[in-house]
């Protein structure tokens, strides 16, 4: 099984969404949008192709802000997989934390 990895920390802004290919909801359903007629299709999610996106970093993997949504990825082998304080509402779905770092 091939496991692509993201090796840099991600710092989200207020209200941003971080959606990976392993999300069970479609990209249009996650934020609740309707794509216009005749628009190009959005990339597929939940492909079931046995390729796992593993988010790693030498520090924190994902630094959250206020009102973020995290979906569809695996976090592991970082100092902290998901990091943040005073972030208000944080929505997490279809996320697996299985590394050696703090969770």
C-alpha positions as CSV (number, residue, x, y, z in Angstrom):
1,X,0.0,0.0,0.0
2,X,1.4,3.4,-1.0
3,X,1.1,6.1,1.7
4,X,1.6,9.7,0.5
5,X,2.8,12.0,3.3
6,X,2.5,15.7,3.9
7,X,5.7,16.6,5.8
8,X,5.0,20.3,6.5
9,X,2.9,21.8,9.2
10,X,-0.4,23.3,8.2
11,X,-1.7,26.5,9.9
12,X,-5.3,27.2,9.3
13,X,-7.0,30.6,9.3
14,X,-10.3,31.2,11.0
15,X,-13.1,29.3,9.3
16,X,-11.0,27.2,7.0
17,X,-11.6,23.6,6.2
18,X,-8.9,20.9,5.8
19,X,-10.5,18.1,3.8
20,X,-8.5,15.0,2.7
21,X,-9.3,12.3,0.2
22,X,-10.5,9.9,2.9
23,X,-13.5,12.0,3.8
24,X,-16.8,10.1,3.5
25,X,-18.8,13.2,2.5
26,X,-18.3,14.7,-0.9
27,X,-16.5,18.0,-1.3
28,X,-19.8,19.7,-2.1
29,X,-21.7,18.1,0.8
30,X,-19.0,18.9,3.5
31,X,-19.5,22.7,3.3
32,X,-23.1,22.4,2.1
33,X,-22.6,24.0,-1.3
34,X,-24.4,23.4,-4.6
35,X,-22.2,23.4,-7.7
36,X,-23.5,25.4,-10.6
37,X,-25.0,23.5,-13.6
38,X,-22.3,22.6,-16.2
39,X,-19.4,23.2,-13.8
40,X,-16.5,20.9,-13.7
41,X,-16.9,18.1,-11.2
42,X,-15.2,18.4,-7.8
43,X,-12.5,15.7,-7.0
44,X,-13.9,12.5,-5.6
45,X,-13.5,11.6,-1.9
46,X,-13.7,8.3,0.0
47,X,-12.2,6.4,-3.0
48,X,-11.6,3.2,-1.1
49,X,-8.4,2.7,-3.1
50,X,-6.3,1.7,0.0
51,X,-4.1,4.8,-0.3
52,X,-4.0,6.5,3.1
53,X,-3.0,10.2,3.3
54,X,-0.7,10.4,6.4
55,X,-0.1,13.9,7.8
56,X,3.3,14.2,9.6
57,X,5.6,16.9,10.6
58,X,8.7,17.5,12.8
59,X,6.6,19.8,14.9
60,X,2.8,20.2,14.9
61,X,0.9,18.7,12.0
62,X,-2.1,21.0,11.9
63,X,-2.4,24.2,13.8
64,X,-6.1,25.1,14.2
65,X,-7.8,28.5,14.5
66,X,-11.4,29.4,15.3
67,X,-14.2,27.6,13.5
68,X,-12.1,25.0,11.6
69,X,-13.3,21.7,10.1
70,X,-11.0,18.7,9.7
71,X,-12.0,15.7,7.6
72,X,-10.7,12.7,5.8
73,X,-7.0,12.1,6.8
74,X,-4.7,10.2,9.1
75,X,-2.4,12.1,11.4
76,X,0.8,10.6,12.9
77,X,4.4,10.8,13.9
78,X,4.4,14.5,14.8
79,X,5.1,16.3,18.0
80,X,1.3,17.1,18.2
81,X,-1.1,15.9,15.5
82,X,-3.7,18.7,16.0
83,X,-2.6,21.8,17.9
84,X,-4.5,24.8,19.1
85,X,-5.9,26.8,22.1
86,X,-8.9,29.0,22.3
87,X,-10.2,27.8,18.9
88,X,-13.9,27.9,19.7
89,X,-15.7,25.2,17.6
90,X,-13.6,22.6,15.9
91,X,-15.4,20.0,13.8
92,X,-13.6,16.7,13.2
93,X,-14.8,13.8,11.1
94,X,-13.2,10.8,9.4
95,X,-9.9,11.5,11.0
96,X,-7.5,8.8,12.5
97,X,-4.7,9.7,14.8
98,X,-2.3,6.8,15.0
99,X,1.3,8.1,15.3
100,X,3.8,8.4,18.1
101,X,3.0,12.1,18.8
102,X,0.7,13.7,21.3
103,X,-2.9,13.6,20.3
